[in-house]
């Protein structure tokens, strides 16, 4: 099903510094976590072959990281942070790993507003060099059903930003995953709708769609993913054969689902993979050698799609597929935590990219901070998992 959306025009607007814009609204209460290891420095992990960094914090909770690499070689990490998810003044913040550096910068606020709760930042650098940041905004304390998507842009690599403006205003609009940039003006941005307040009750009404622009973000067309009720946060890749591959979080906490498309607009009905899902975010990336890596919580609440529910957000694992997501011979844990998990223990909402030969994974570390690990792709093949899915048997 394809639905046309009224043209959305970008407006010329005055660029404000991060500090001058943030000063217009009362900031969240600055009660950052003070663990001394939350300093942004990469160190050797206790797991051989892995380096890890715990990012500095501004506020009590940190969640939903997304990474982006700039053309100058810097890495940026965006996430939302405040007193609690869904509460007033939850801000979008950013940390930078300068090219060649071994330490992430202290985070800075990008966007917040009294009475609103911001979530799920997604950043991307357009072919013209402009940095885009899109994120959700919802009335504080009201849940997701009236959320909308805002956007800001930066012309100097994230040093200064425009004022936030509405991008998708239909109630319940949400984003989580990076876009696929096809050329200078044609982009595909995965998104989804949340007509109800939360992620379980009534969440079978949630569904996924793709927003497509052919004029560099001035106007957008919407393509609904068929039979995607209860399947959200699509992570989309474009394979070497130019076809599209999408992976979906399941509100039923059963499996990760997969869909394909030849043109980015017309999608097959998502079908379950063998990878478990716990009704929490996933993310996939196409590696340089053509293989697909996906980070996910290797747990679920069952194997049937009959009831919206959740399951534990441990362990956090990464799987590798040599054949476009048809099989997953290798799976290895990034973070296992304690068994059984402690209260509020979670390692979730991963974001991943490959740069300099290394795979970077950023994720929520018990919501106390964002943790970033990096390793060679070969590392995935040299370990195992304590999770439910142990990997497909090698093809004979």
SVG drawing of the C-alpha trace seen along z (x, -y; Angstrom):
<svg xmlns="http://www.w3.org/2000/svg" viewBox="-5 -33 50 64">
<polyline fill="none" stroke="black" stroke-width="0.4" points="0.0,0.0 1.4,-3.4 0.1,-6.6 1.2,-10.0 2.1,-12.5 1.6,-16.3 4.8,-17.9 7.0,-19.0 9.1,-22.0 12.3,-22.8 12.5,-26.4 15.6,-28.6 16.2,-29.2 18.8,-30.9 21.5,-28.5 21.9,-28.7 24.7,-27.4 23.9,-24.4 24.2,-26.4 22.2,-29.4 19.3,-27.2 19.3,-25.1 19.2,-28.2 15.7,-29.0 14.3,-26.2 15.0,-25.0 17.5,-22.1 16.9,-18.7 18.3,-18.4 22.1,-17.7 22.6,-14.7 25.0,-12.6 26.2,-9.2 29.6,-9.5 31.1,-6.1 34.8,-6.8 34.9,-4.5 32.3,-6.6 35.0,-8.8 34.7,-8.0 38.2,-6.4 38.7,-3.2 40.4,-0.4 41.1,3.2 38.1,5.3 38.3,8.5 37.2,10.2 40.2,10.7 40.0,8.7 37.6,6.1 38.1,2.5 35.4,0.7 34.5,-2.8 31.8,-4.0 30.6,-7.4 30.3,-10.3 26.8,-11.3 24.9,-14.4 21.7,-13.1 20.5,-10.0 19.4,-7.8 20.9,-7.2 19.2,-5.2 18.8,-4.6 22.2,-5.3 22.8,-5.8 26.2,-6.1 27.1,-8.1 30.4,-8.5 31.2,-11.9 33.2,-12.4 36.0,-14.0 36.4,-10.7 34.8,-11.7 32.3,-9.4 29.2,-10.9 27.0,-9.1 23.5,-10.5 21.2,-9.3 18.4,-10.5 19.1,-11.4 17.2,-12.9 15.4,-11.9 13.4,-9.1 12.0,-7.9 8.8,-9.7 9.3,-12.5 9.5,-16.2 12.7,-17.7 14.4,-14.4 17.1,-15.7 18.9,-14.6 22.7,-14.6 25.8,-13.9 29.4,-12.8 32.2,-12.9 35.1,-10.5 37.4,-12.7 39.3,-10.9 42.3,-9.1 41.2,-9.8 41.0,-7.2 38.5,-9.1 34.9,-10.3 34.2,-13.9 32.0,-14.9 28.3,-14.9 26.5,-18.1 22.8,-18.8 21.4,-19.2 17.7,-19.5 15.2,-19.5 11.9,-21.2 9.9,-21.6 6.7,-19.5 8.1,-17.2 10.0,-13.9 12.5,-13.4 13.5,-9.9 15.3,-7.8 17.7,-10.2 18.8,-9.2 21.6,-11.2 22.9,-11.0 25.2,-13.1 23.5,-13.9 25.5,-13.7 25.8,-17.5 27.6,-17.4 24.7,-18.6 24.2,-16.7 20.6,-15.8 19.3,-14.8 15.7,-13.4 14.1,-12.4 10.8,-11.8 8.9,-14.2 5.9,-13.3 4.0,-15.1 5.6,-14.2 3.8,-11.5 1.4,-10.6 3.2,-7.7 3.8,-7.3 0.4,-7.6 0.8,-11.4 4.4,-11.4 5.7,-13.2 9.1,-13.4 11.3,-16.5 14.4,-17.4 17.4,-19.7 20.3,-20.2 24.0,-21.3 26.3,-22.6 29.5,-22.3 29.6,-18.7 27.4,-19.0 29.0,-22.1 25.8,-24.2 22.2,-23.3 19.0,-24.8 15.9,-25.0 13.9,-21.8 11.0,-21.6 8.3,-19.0 9.1,-16.4 6.3,-13.8 3.4,-15.1 0.9,-12.2 0.2,-11.1 2.3,-8.1 5.1,-8.8 8.4,-7.2 11.9,-6.6 14.8,-4.5 17.0,-3.3 19.3,-5.2 18.2,-5.9 19.5,-4.4 21.0,-7.2 20.6,-6.0 22.0,-9.1 22.2,-12.9 18.4,-13.4 16.8,-10.0 16.7,-8.6 14.8,-5.9 14.0,-6.5 12.5,-3.6 9.8,-4.5 6.8,-3.1 3.6,-4.2 2.5,-3.7 -1.2,-4.4 -1.3,-3.3 0.5,-4.5 3.1,-1.7 4.8,1.3 2.5,4.1 -1.2,3.3 -2.6,2.6 0.8,2.8 -0.5,5.2 -1.8,2.0 1.7,0.7 3.1,1.0 6.0,0.1 6.4,-2.1 9.2,-3.6 9.4,-7.3 11.0,-8.0 12.2,-11.4 13.5,-12.1 14.3,-15.8 16.7,-15.7 14.1,-15.8 11.8,-18.5 8.9,-16.1 8.2,-12.5 6.1,-9.6 5.1,-6.9 5.1,-3.2 3.4,-1.0 4.9,2.4 2.1,5.0 1.1,7.3 3.5,5.5 1.1,5.1 3.1,5.5 6.4,5.3 8.3,2.1 11.7,0.3 12.7,1.7 16.5,1.7 17.0,1.5 20.0,2.4 20.7,2.2 22.5,5.3 25.0,5.5 22.3,6.7 20.5,3.4 17.6,5.1 16.5,4.0 16.5,6.1 14.6,5.1 14.7,6.6 11.9,5.9 11.5,5.8 8.5,7.8 6.0,6.6 5.2,10.3 8.7,10.9 9.1,14.0 11.5,13.5 13.2,10.9 11.2,10.7 12.6,10.1 11.2,8.5 12.6,7.7 11.9,5.2 13.2,4.6 12.5,0.9 12.3,-0.2 8.6,-0.9 6.9,2.5 7.8,4.9 7.0,8.6 5.1,9.5 7.6,9.8 8.4,13.5 10.1,14.7 13.8,15.5 15.5,17.9 16.9,14.9 15.0,14.3 13.5,11.0 12.4,9.7 10.4,6.7 13.5,4.6 15.5,2.8 17.9,4.4 20.2,3.0 21.8,4.5 24.7,3.3 26.2,4.4 30.0,5.0 32.7,4.3 32.9,8.0 29.2,8.1 28.2,10.0 25.4,8.8 25.9,8.3 23.0,7.8 23.1,6.9 20.2,8.0 19.1,9.4 19.4,13.2 16.2,13.9 12.5,14.0 9.2,14.7 8.2,17.6 7.9,18.8 4.3,17.9 2.9,14.6 -0.3,14.4 0.3,11.9 2.2,8.6 4.7,8.9 8.4,8.4 11.3,10.5 14.7,9.8 17.2,7.5 20.2,9.8 22.4,11.1 23.4,8.6 24.7,10.6 25.9,10.1 25.3,12.5 26.9,12.7 25.3,13.9 27.3,14.6 24.1,14.8 22.0,11.8 20.3,12.9 19.2,16.4 21.5,18.1 23.4,17.0 26.3,19.5 28.0,17.3 26.7,15.6 28.6,14.3 27.7,12.4 28.9,8.8 27.5,8.4 26.0,11.2 25.6,9.5 24.6,11.6 22.5,14.8 19.7,14.5 19.7,10.8 19.5,8.3 16.6,5.9 16.8,3.1 19.8,4.9 19.7,4.5 22.1,4.2 20.0,3.0 19.2,0.8 22.4,1.4 23.8,-0.7 26.6,0.5 28.8,-0.5 32.1,0.5 35.0,-1.9 38.8,-1.5 38.1,2.3 36.6,2.3 33.0,3.0 31.7,0.4 28.6,1.2 27.1,-1.4 24.3,-0.3 22.5,-1.2 24.4,0.1 21.7,0.6 20.5,-2.9 23.3,-4.3 25.4,-5.2 26.1,-4.4 28.8,-1.8 30.8,-1.5 32.8,1.6 34.9,2.2 36.5,5.4 37.5,7.0 34.7,8.8 36.6,12.0 36.0,11.8 32.3,12.7 33.4,16.0 35.6,16.9 33.2,17.1 29.8,18.4 26.6,17.3 24.7,18.0 21.5,16.9 18.7,18.9 20.0,18.9 23.3,20.8 23.8,20.2 22.9,22.1 24.8,25.2 27.5,24.5 26.4,25.4 27.9,28.6"/>
</svg>
